[in-house]
Amino acid sequence: MMHNGFTHGSNWFCGPGVFFPGPLGWIISLLFWALVIYLAYRLIRAMVAGRSGPDSRALETLRQRYARGEINEDEFKRMQSELSQEVKA
């Protein structure tokens, strides 16, 4: 008997649907892997964003205060240099 690769006895990508048998198996499998890739992307992005830490948030707050006029240019430069010294230490 000849097998065309779509029967349960073949090694063609573990059978149709990979994880789930039937005609919707490929769609379910693709959705599963898309979800895994998306979650991995979000995890890596969160880890990279976490590295910027409080220093970048403090600098952003300082820029916002300067833009609103709460501090003048001299205060901005002084605080900015203090923040950059903390980052180096």
N, C-alpha and C positions, 0 to 999 in steps of 0.2 A: 504494500500500500504506500502510496506516495504522500508525503506531508508537504504542505505549502508554507510552513513556518507559523501558521496561525492556530495550530492545534495545541492542546495542553501538553503534549509530549515533546514539544520542540524547545530549543534553547534560544529562540529568537526574542531577545530582550525580556527574558523570563515569561514570555507569553503575552498575549494581548492585554493591555491595560496595566502592565507592570505590577501595581499593587492591588488593583481591583479588577476582577474579571468583567467582561461585558463591554458593550460599545462605549459606555461613558468612562471606562477605566482610564483611557489616555487623558481625558479632560481632568478627571479627579487627580491623577498623578501630576499633571502639569500645574494644576492649582496648588497642590501640596508643595512642589519644589519652588514655585514662585513665592509662596508664603515663607519657606525656609530662607530663601535668598533675601527677601525683604526684611525679615527679622534679623538676619546677620548684618545687613546694611545698617539698620537702625542701631544695633548694638555697637558696631564699630564707630558709627557717627557719634553716639552718646559718649563712648570712651574718649574719642578725640576731643569733643567739646568739654569733657570733664578735665582734661589736661590744662586747658586755658585757665581754669581755676578762678579764684577770687580776684587775682591781680587784674585780669582783663575786665572783670565786672566793675572793679573799683575805678579803673581808668575810664570806662564808659560812663560811669556815674559822674566822674569829674568833668568829662567833656560836656555832659548834659547840663551840669550846674553852670559851666562857663557859657554855654549857649543861651541859657535862660537869664544870664546876667547876675547870678547870685554871687559870683566871685569875679575879681578883675584878672587881667592878664598876668600880673606879677604873682598873684596867689596861685593861678593855674599852673604856671611854669614851676613854681616852688613845689607844689604838691605833686606835679608830674615827675619831677626829678626825685622826690622822696619815694614815690611808688616804684620808679625804675631801679633805685638803689635797693629796695626791698627784694625785688625780683633777682638781682645779682647776688644778694647775700644768701 
